[in-house]
Amino acid sequence: MIKNYFILFLFPIFLYSSNYSICIAQRFDTEYAKTQIEKILEKETQNVQCLIQLSNIYLKEGKLTKGFDILTEAYSIDSNVVKNSEMAKIIPFALQVTALKNKAQKNNDYNSWNKLADGYYDLGILSEAIVAYKKSLGINSKQNNIRLKLGLAYKKNGQIYSCENEIRTVLLNEKDNFYANYYMAKILKYNLDRPSKAIDYFKSSYKILIKQKNKFKYTKYKNLLDDILKELK
C-alpha cells in the first residue's frame, strides 16, 4: 500500500544552456519555464536534469500523475542522477504509481485497476482514483467494497451527491453492509443536513455491527461501537 504522505520540493527553475549538462539557475514564470524546458527536451530527450525540472513543475501544479511519469522516465535514463536530486524521496511513489498504471492499462482487469485506484487514493490523487475505480466497476460491477471506496473518493473530492448515489447502490445490493450503513448515516447527518434520516442508518449500522462482531478486530469494533452509541444519544 502506498503511504498517504510524500514530500514535494520546489526547485529553482532552470534554463538549459547550449552545453548538454549545464543548466543556469533563473527564476521564471512557471509556464515560460515549462515551455523552455520542453523545447530543450524536443532536441535532447535524454536530458535528465531537465526532465527532473519538468517533473517538479507538474507536481507543483498538482498534476501528480504527469509529474510521476516524467520522473520515472528520468529514472530509467539515469537512476543515479535522480537518486542524488532533491526528488529522491518521491522516487518510490513515482515508480510504484507508474508501474501500477502501466499494468492496469496493459491488463485491463479489475484487480489491476483497483490497485492503481488505491494507490491514487492513498496519495490523495482523488480525480485519478475515481477514474480508476470506475474502470474497475465497468469490468466487474458487483464489487460492493470497490463501489464503497468510489463513494468515499467522491466524498473526499467534495462530490457529496455522487458519494451518496454510490453508497445507495451498495445498500441496494447488500443491505447488511456495515460500512455502507455507517457512512450513509455520517453523510446524511454531517453533509446533507438530514439528521433524522441519519438516525435510521446509525441504528442499522449498530445492529449489523453487533451481529458481525467477529469480523472486526477488538479495537476497531470498540471504536465503531462507541462512535455509533454517541451518535444515537
C-alpha positions as CSV (number, residue, x, y, z in Angstrom):
1,M,0.0,0.0,0.0
2,I,1.3,3.4,-0.8
3,K,1.7,5.7,2.2
4,N,-0.7,8.6,2.4
5,Y,2.3,11.0,2.6
6,F,5.0,12.3,0.4
7,I,7.2,15.4,0.1
8,L,7.3,17.7,-2.9
9,F,10.1,20.1,-3.4
10,L,10.0,23.4,-5.3
11,F,13.2,23.6,-7.1
12,P,14.6,26.8,-8.6
13,I,13.6,26.7,-12.3
14,F,16.5,26.1,-14.7
15,L,17.0,27.1,-18.3
16,Y,19.3,24.8,-20.2
17,S,22.4,26.2,-21.8
18,S,23.9,25.2,-25.2
19,N,26.1,22.6,-23.4
20,Y,24.3,19.3,-22.6
21,S,24.9,19.2,-18.9
22,I,24.7,22.8,-17.8
23,C,21.5,24.4,-16.5
24,I,21.6,28.1,-15.5
25,A,19.5,28.8,-12.4
26,Q,17.0,31.6,-13.0
27,R,13.5,32.4,-11.7
28,F,11.0,32.5,-14.4
29,D,7.3,32.3,-14.7
30,T,6.2,28.7,-14.4
31,E,4.6,28.4,-17.8
32,Y,7.5,30.1,-19.5
33,A,10.0,27.8,-17.7
34,K,7.9,24.8,-18.8
35,T,7.9,25.9,-22.4
36,Q,11.6,26.4,-22.4
37,I,12.4,23.1,-20.8
38,E,10.0,21.3,-23.2
39,K,11.8,23.0,-26.2
40,I,15.1,21.7,-24.9
41,L,13.7,18.2,-24.4
42,E,12.5,18.1,-28.0
43,K,16.2,18.2,-29.1
44,E,17.7,16.4,-26.1
45,T,15.2,13.8,-25.0
46,Q,17.8,12.2,-22.6
47,N,18.4,15.3,-20.6
48,V,17.7,14.0,-17.1
49,Q,18.2,17.3,-15.3
50,C,15.5,19.0,-17.5
51,L,13.2,16.0,-17.0
52,I,13.6,16.4,-13.3
53,Q,12.8,20.1,-13.5
54,L,9.8,19.5,-15.7
55,S,8.5,16.7,-13.3
56,N,8.8,19.2,-10.4
57,I,6.8,21.8,-12.3
58,Y,3.9,19.4,-13.0
59,L,4.0,18.1,-9.4
60,K,3.7,21.7,-8.1
61,E,0.8,22.3,-10.4
62,G,-1.0,19.3,-8.8
63,K,-0.6,17.2,-12.0
64,L,0.9,14.4,-10.0
65,T,0.4,11.6,-12.5
66,K,2.1,13.5,-15.2
67,G,4.9,14.5,-12.8
68,F,5.4,10.9,-11.7
69,D,5.5,9.7,-15.4
70,I,8.3,12.2,-16.2
71,L,10.3,11.4,-13.1
72,T,10.0,7.7,-13.9
73,E,11.3,8.4,-17.4
74,A,14.3,10.4,-15.9
75,Y,15.0,7.5,-13.5
76,S,15.0,5.0,-16.4
77,I,17.6,7.1,-18.2
78,D,20.0,7.7,-15.3
79,S,18.8,6.5,-11.9
80,N,21.9,7.9,-10.0
81,V,21.2,11.4,-11.1
82,V,17.6,11.2,-9.9
83,K,18.6,9.5,-6.6
84,N,21.0,12.3,-6.0
85,S,18.5,15.0,-6.7
86,E,16.1,16.7,-4.3
87,M,13.3,14.5,-5.9
88,A,14.9,11.4,-4.3
89,K,12.2,11.0,-1.7
90,I,9.5,11.0,-4.3
91,I,11.0,8.3,-6.5
92,P,9.4,5.3,-4.7
93,F,5.9,6.8,-5.1
94,A,6.5,7.7,-8.7
95,L,7.9,4.3,-9.7
96,Q,5.1,2.5,-7.9
97,V,2.2,4.6,-9.3
98,T,3.6,4.5,-12.8
99,A,4.1,0.7,-12.7
100,L,0.6,0.2,-11.4
101,K,-0.8,2.5,-14.1
102,N,1.1,0.7,-16.9
103,K,0.0,-2.7,-15.6
104,A,-3.7,-1.6,-15.4
105,Q,-3.7,-0.2,-18.9
106,K,-2.0,-3.3,-20.3
107,N,-4.0,-6.0,-18.5
108,N,-7.3,-4.0,-18.2
109,D,-8.5,-6.3,-15.4
110,Y,-10.4,-5.0,-12.4
111,N,-7.8,-6.1,-9.9
112,S,-5.1,-4.0,-11.6
113,W,-7.4,-1.0,-11.7
114,N,-8.3,-1.5,-8.0
115,K,-4.6,-1.5,-7.0
116,L,-4.0,1.6,-9.1
117,A,-7.1,3.3,-7.7
118,D,-6.0,2.5,-4.1
119,G,-2.6,4.0,-4.8
120,Y,-4.1,7.2,-6.1
121,Y,-6.5,7.3,-3.2
122,D,-3.7,6.9,-0.6
123,L,-1.7,9.7,-2.3
124,G,-4.8,12.0,-2.4
125,I,-5.0,12.0,-6.2
126,L,-8.7,11.7,-6.0
127,S,-9.8,12.5,-9.5
128,E,-7.5,9.8,-10.8
129,A,-8.7,7.4,-8.1
130,I,-12.3,8.0,-9.1
131,V,-11.5,7.2,-12.8
132,A,-9.6,4.0,-11.9
133,Y,-12.4,2.8,-9.6
134,K,-15.0,3.4,-12.3
135,K,-12.9,1.5,-14.8
136,S,-12.7,-1.4,-12.4
137,L,-16.5,-1.3,-11.8
138,G,-17.0,-1.1,-15.6
139,I,-15.4,-4.5,-15.8
140,N,-17.0,-6.0,-12.7
141,S,-19.9,-4.1,-11.3
142,K,-20.6,-6.5,-8.4
143,Q,-17.7,-5.3,-6.3
144,N,-19.5,-3.6,-3.4
145,N,-16.3,-2.9,-1.5
146,I,-14.9,-1.1,-4.5
147,R,-18.1,0.9,-5.1
148,L,-17.9,1.9,-1.5
149,K,-14.3,3.1,-2.0
150,L,-15.5,5.1,-5.0
151,G,-18.2,6.7,-2.9
152,L,-15.5,7.7,-0.3
153,A,-13.3,9.1,-3.0
154,Y,-16.2,11.2,-4.2
155,K,-16.8,12.4,-0.7
156,K,-13.1,13.4,-0.1
157,N,-13.3,15.2,-3.5
158,G,-16.3,17.2,-2.4
159,Q,-18.8,15.4,-4.6
160,I,-21.3,14.5,-1.9
161,Y,-24.3,13.6,-4.1
162,S,-22.2,11.3,-6.2
163,C,-20.9,9.7,-3.0
164,E,-24.5,9.2,-1.7
165,N,-25.5,7.6,-5.0
166,E,-22.7,5.1,-4.9
167,I,-23.4,4.1,-1.3
168,R,-27.1,3.8,-2.0
169,T,-26.2,1.4,-4.8
170,V,-24.2,-0.7,-2.4
171,L,-27.1,-0.8,0.0
172,L,-29.4,-1.9,-2.7
173,N,-27.1,-4.8,-3.5
174,E,-26.1,-5.6,0.1
175,K,-28.4,-4.0,2.8
176,D,-26.4,-5.5,5.6
177,N,-23.1,-3.9,4.6
178,F,-22.0,-2.3,7.8
179,Y,-19.8,0.4,6.3
180,A,-22.4,1.4,3.7
181,N,-24.9,2.0,6.5
182,Y,-22.4,3.7,8.7
183,Y,-21.1,6.1,6.1
184,M,-24.6,6.8,4.8
185,A,-25.5,7.8,8.3
186,K,-22.5,10.1,8.6
187,I,-23.1,11.7,5.2
188,L,-26.8,12.3,5.9
189,K,-26.0,13.9,9.2
190,Y,-22.9,16.0,8.5
191,N,-23.0,16.6,4.8
192,L,-26.7,16.6,3.7
193,D,-28.3,18.0,6.8
194,R,-30.7,15.2,7.3
195,P,-30.1,14.1,10.9
196,S,-33.4,12.4,11.5
197,K,-32.9,10.1,8.5
198,A,-29.3,9.5,9.6
199,I,-30.6,8.0,12.8
200,D,-32.2,5.1,10.9
201,Y,-28.8,4.3,9.3
202,F,-27.0,4.6,12.7
203,K,-29.5,2.2,14.2
204,S,-29.0,-0.2,11.3
205,S,-25.2,0.0,11.5
206,Y,-25.4,-0.7,15.3
207,K,-27.4,-3.9,14.7
208,I,-25.1,-5.1,12.0
209,L,-22.0,-4.3,14.0
210,I,-23.3,-6.4,16.9
211,K,-24.3,-9.2,14.6
212,Q,-21.0,-9.2,12.7
213,K,-18.8,-8.5,15.8
214,N,-16.4,-11.4,14.9
215,K,-15.5,-9.7,11.6
216,F,-13.8,-6.8,13.4
217,K,-10.6,-6.6,15.5
218,Y,-11.5,-5.7,19.0
219,T,-10.1,-2.1,19.0
220,K,-11.9,-1.4,15.7
221,Y,-15.1,-2.9,16.9
222,K,-14.9,-0.9,20.2
223,N,-14.2,2.4,18.5
224,L,-17.0,1.9,16.0
225,L,-19.4,0.9,18.7
226,D,-18.5,3.9,20.9
227,D,-19.0,6.3,18.0
228,I,-22.4,4.9,17.0
229,L,-23.6,4.9,20.6
230,K,-22.5,8.5,20.9
231,E,-24.4,9.4,17.7
232,L,-27.6,7.7,19.0
233,K,-27.7,9.6,22.3
